[in-house]
Amino acid sequence: MEYKRILTVQDISCVGQCSITVALPILSACGIETAILPSAVLSNHTGGFSGWTFADLTEEMPKIRGQWEKESIMFEGVYTGYLGSAKQIDYVLDVVESRLGKGGKFICDPAMADNGKLYAGFDGNFVEAMKRLVKCADIILPNITEACLLTDTEYRESYDETYIDGLLEKLTKLGAKTVILTGVSYDAATTGVVVYENGEYRYYKHKKVSGGCHGTGDVYASAFTGALVQGISAFDAAKIAADFTLSCIEHTVGDKEHWYGVKFEPLLGELIKAVGVYV
């Protein structure tokens, strides 16, 4: 298996099993050299803790890119997650334009909203900036809320296949070549992911576990990216990521003390086997 280098751009939450602290071990387990461009450093993530520290690294991002240019450092993939501002999105676009090698893939998780609402601190200007980032991406991984915001579509908690198909068509018109739409549920017992590629829709359904867990979107996006960069098709990578994320949730839900993330580390062997890193 060819040895590859990928860059992930998102924040570092030192505790909480999300963002880079999830992406780095998962991508590494997929056999990929993983470089990081941190957008901020937090003591812990912002969901459920009583407070947090925050160090903004926005102005370090172009300095780091400049040094990479001097060293002629290139990447065979760029994968973005949570970004804190429109200015950071502009800096990421610079990185993609200058540091992504020929034939490399840009995978964008437009992490900005869920359950019908933007995350705290984001507004319409951020959504417009995210549209610019999505336009340049080869593959995007929005949830339904993010898809609605990106396409100026009314968010619905209940929907049918026609509604989802319409979202996918609008997303591709933004410029993304392939869409992985997550959290698509047509009934109460199951959920899944729709892959829209080359004009074809494919749906992978699996059981739904009640109760949410922090960081599962990052687990999913990282596992998907790792499988894809290793040459697995978008649909099969989406399946691998869904199965791995479900296993992580099931491995965690019974532990009331572990409310801040999913215990993915003991299950990395499953992901390694699914991706076939050492075969």
N, C-alpha and C positions, 0 to 999 in steps of 0.2 A: 504494500500500500504506500503510495507516494506521501512523503512528509511535507506538510503544508503549514503555512503561517497565516493566522487570521488576527484581525484587530477587533476588539470589542470596545465600544464607547458608551459608558454609563457611569453612574455614581458608585462610590464605595460606601456601603453601609456596614460598618465594622462588625456589628452584631445584628442578626435578624435574617440571615439566609435569603438574600435577594440581590439583585443587580450583579455587580462584579463578583461578589463572594459566592454566587451561584454559577455565573457564567464561566469563570476561570476553571474550577474543578471539573465541570461537566464537559467543556470543550477539550480540556486536557485528557479526560478519560476517553474521548473520541479519537485520541491519537494526534491532536492538532496542536502545534506550537501556538500559544495564545498570548498576544501582546495586549496591553490595556491602555486606554486613554481615559483617565478618570475625570468626570465633570465636577465632582464635589466629593468631600469626605464627611460622612455623618457618623456620630458615635453609635447610632442604631437607627433602624428605619422608623418612620413616623406613624406607623399603625399600631396603636395599642399601648405604646410606652408613654410614660408621664411627661417626657421631654427628650430633647436631643441636642447635641452640638452640631454645628454646620460650618464647614470651611468651603467657600466657593472657589473653584479652580478654573472658572471661565477664562480668565486672561492668561492662564498657563497653557491652554490648549493650542493656540497658534504658535507659541514658543516651542512646544514639544514637536509640533508638525514641522517647524522650520529646522529643528535639529535633525529630524528624520530625513529631510530633504538633503541636508549636508552629507549625511551618511549613506544616502541612496537606499534607504530602507523602504521596501515595498511589501504589500500584503496581497494574498490570494483571496481574501475575503474581508469585508467590513460588516460588522453586525452592531447595530445601535439599539439601545434600550432607553431607559428613562433619561431624559434630558431636561435641564431645569429652566431653560429660557430660549427665546427666539434667537438670541445672539449665539448661544451654543449650537443651535441648528445651523446657522450660517457657517460657523467654524467647522462643523462636521462635513458640510458640503465641500469646503475647501480640502479637507482630508481625503474625501472620496475621489475628488477630481485629481488630486496630485499623487496619492499614495496607493490607490487600488490598481493592481497590475492588470495588464491586458488579459481579458478572459475571466477576470475575477468577478465574484458576486457581491453585490451590496444587499444585505438583508436588513430590513427596517421593522422593528417592533415599535409602532407609534404609541408608546405607553403614555397615556395622558388622561384616561377616563375609564369608568366602569359603572355598571348599574344606572345608566342614564345620565351620569353627571361627570363633569370635569374634575380632575384631582384639584385639591386646594392649591391656590397660587397660579393656576392657569386661567387664561381668558381667550377671547376670540382671536386676538393677535397671535397667540401661540398656535392655535388651530391653523390659522392661515400659513404660518411658518412651517408647520408640520406637513401641510399639503405640498410645499416646495420640496421637502425631503422625500416624501412618498413618490413624487413625480420622478425622482432620479433613481429609485430603488428597482432592483431586479425582482425582489420578493418582499411582500409586506405581510405582517402577521397581526392585524387588528382584531379586537373583539367587536361585538356588535355595536356597543356604544361608540367606540372610536370610528368604526365604519360609518355610522350615521353622521358624526361630526365632520368627518372628512368629505362627505358627499352632500351635506346640507339636507339630510333626510330625517324625517320625524322618527324619534326613537319609540319603539313599541316593545313592551314586555311579552306580549303574545303576538305571534307572527306565523306565516306559512312559507312554503317554499318559493312562492312568487315574490314575496317581500325580500327574501334572502337573495334570490337570483337578481333582483333589481339592484340591491346593494353591491353585489359583485360586479355587475356590468358598469355601474358608476365608478367603482374603485379602479377598474382597469382603464377607464377613460382619463383618470388622473395621471396615468403614465406607468404605473407598476405593471410589470410583465406577468407576474404570478401573484395570486392572492391566496393566503391561508387564513380563512375566517374562523376564529375559535369561539367556543362556547355556544354552539348552535344546537338548540334543543327543540325538538318538535313534540315531545311528550315529557311528562313529569319524571319518568324513571331513567331517561337517557340523555346524554349530551354528546357532542361530537365536533368535528371540524370539517369544513367544506374547502376543498382545494379547487381553485379555478385557474386553469392553465391551458393555453392554446385554444381558448373558446370552449373547453370541456369542464363540466362540473363533476366532481366526485366527492361523496360524503362518507366519512368514517365515523361510525356511531359506537359508543361504549356506555357502560352504566354510569349513572351520576351518583356521586357520594354527597350526602347532605352535609351542609356546613362548609364554609369557605376556609381556605388556608392562605396566609400571606406568602407571596413569592412564587406561587405556582405558574404565573404567566412567564416569569423569568426562567423557571425550570423548563417549561415547555419550549420557549423560544431558543434556549441554549441547546437543548437536546436536538431540536429540529435542525438548527444551524450546523451542529457537529455532524449529524448524519448526512445532511445535504453536501457539505464541503468534502466529505469523504466519498462522494460520487453516487450516493443513493438518490433515487428520484424524489421529487417534491412530495408526491402522494405517500410513498413508503416512508419518507422521513417524517411526514405528519403523523402517520400511524405509530411509528416508533416513539415519537415524542409524546403522543397521547397515552400510549400504554405505560411509558415510564412515569409520566406525571401522575397517572391514576395510581400506580403502585406506590409512589411516594406519599400520596394523600392517604391511602389505606394503611400505610405503615406508620402514620402519624396520628390519625384521628382519635385513637384511644388514649393518647397521652395528653392529659389536661395541662400538664406543666409545659408542654411544648406547643404553645399557642402562636408563636411568633414566626413560624416558618414550617417547612416540611423536612423530615429527616431523610434526605435524599442520598447522603453519603454511603450508608450500608447497601444501597441498591445500585451503585455505580457499576457493579459487575454485570447486572442485567443489561444495562445500556451498552457496555463494552461488547457483550455477546451479540446484542441486536445489531449493532453497527458493524460488527465483524472486524474490529481493529486488528486483532492478532491472528486472524485466520490466514 
